Amino acid sequence: MTSSARVLAHAASGYHAAAPVAAQAPLHALRFDLDSAGTRHATVTLAREAAALPVVVLLPALGEDDGSAQRWADSIARAGYAVVRVQPLEEDALAWRSDRARNGAFAVIARERFDPALLPLRLSALAADLARLRAQPTLATTLDWTRLAYAGVDLGAFTVQAIAAGQGADLPPASALIVLGPFGSPVEGASAAHPPLLMASGVRDFDPYGFLTREAQRHAAFDSLGPGISAYLELDDLTRGLLLGQDIEEPALPDTRQDLRPSSAEQSPNRRQRPESHPGGPPGEEAPDAEDLRQAEDESRAREARMKSRYQEGRNRAERMALARISVETVVVAFLDARLRSNPAAAAWLGGRALPAWLGRDGRIQWRGKGKDGA
């Protein structure tokens, strides 16, 4: 379950943000127009009355706009960061609202929007969007653009992989990159040096477009990275849905109330037909004998056991997914603290024995490059 004692204990025993926002303190969402027509926007999520916050630019999934990835925006903002959500190309945001999408051409649309040839246009648009935000007077003292990270999920992850490959020269320089659900095909220039980078994926992390069909493909982007500190976090129960911020489905309590009287399909061939009514039944209905009742009771108990077993399996699955979600969110915050705040406690937790022990058998992290801890 998502709030079981095990889940709560896992959250309590992990890394805690260096500059967290109080749990009861409200977050503030500021929305800015990015064009004169007011059709494109960016949303900045941060604590109220904050100043000089490190910035995380969060790039959303295909078909999503600046209002998506709310869970990621909230969890990172509560760790003391300003989270900027923006979809650089309007065509990406509107991908699932087209006539072709309504006709079910999802894979075709995805192949077009994930075409590497679009990356220069997307990154140029992102650079222009960030320039507009940096010029906003209301953000002048609130956001510290010298401490900047780019993070992305789905199409946003693919875009951050391009930044890691050295594309996007007009973008403000980053101190950290975060790829939530990497795509297997390395982008052009993947061997270039890159800022410290964290990739997070799962054994059950398969994209909905059919790009990733084998587990080994998820490592391809990581294996192709050039010089620089990089980490690959893999969790057994981390799904693409969790990375997108979708809710965990809780199993419904089973209704084990069953009529113990057997149905016609369950009736014994030895049952007798009475012309008169038997107690409790209309005229002509067969009278259940002791053997029939015992059989019905056995079948009812078996059905109840199966339903309880399925319910418990659902509870266990939801709990494992909740643990995976806490794990990836916690590691992301620790990575940001190590890179954007130069926090020694975060670096020690990431690089020491505590993290593998905390992840347990269901998770693992692989480091490449100097420093291992990302500091």
Secondary structure, DSSP 8 states (H G I E B T S, - for coil): -TTSHHHHHHHHHS---SS---TTS-EEEEEEE-STTS--EEEEEEETT--SEEEEEEE--TT--TT--HHHHHHHHTTT-EEEEE-S-HHHHTGGGSHHHHTT-HHHHHHHHT-GGGHHHHHHHHHHHHHHHHT-GGGTTTEEEEEEEEEEETHHHHHHHHHHTT--TTS---SEEEEES--SS--TTTTS--S-EEEEEEEE---TTSS--SHHHHHHHHHT--SS-EEEEEEEEEEHHHHTT---------------S--GGG--TT----SS--TTS-TT-----HHHHHHHHHHHHHHHHHHHHHHHHHHHHHHHHHHHHHHHHHHHHHHHHHHHS--HHHHHHHHSSHHHHHHGGGEEEEEESTTSS--
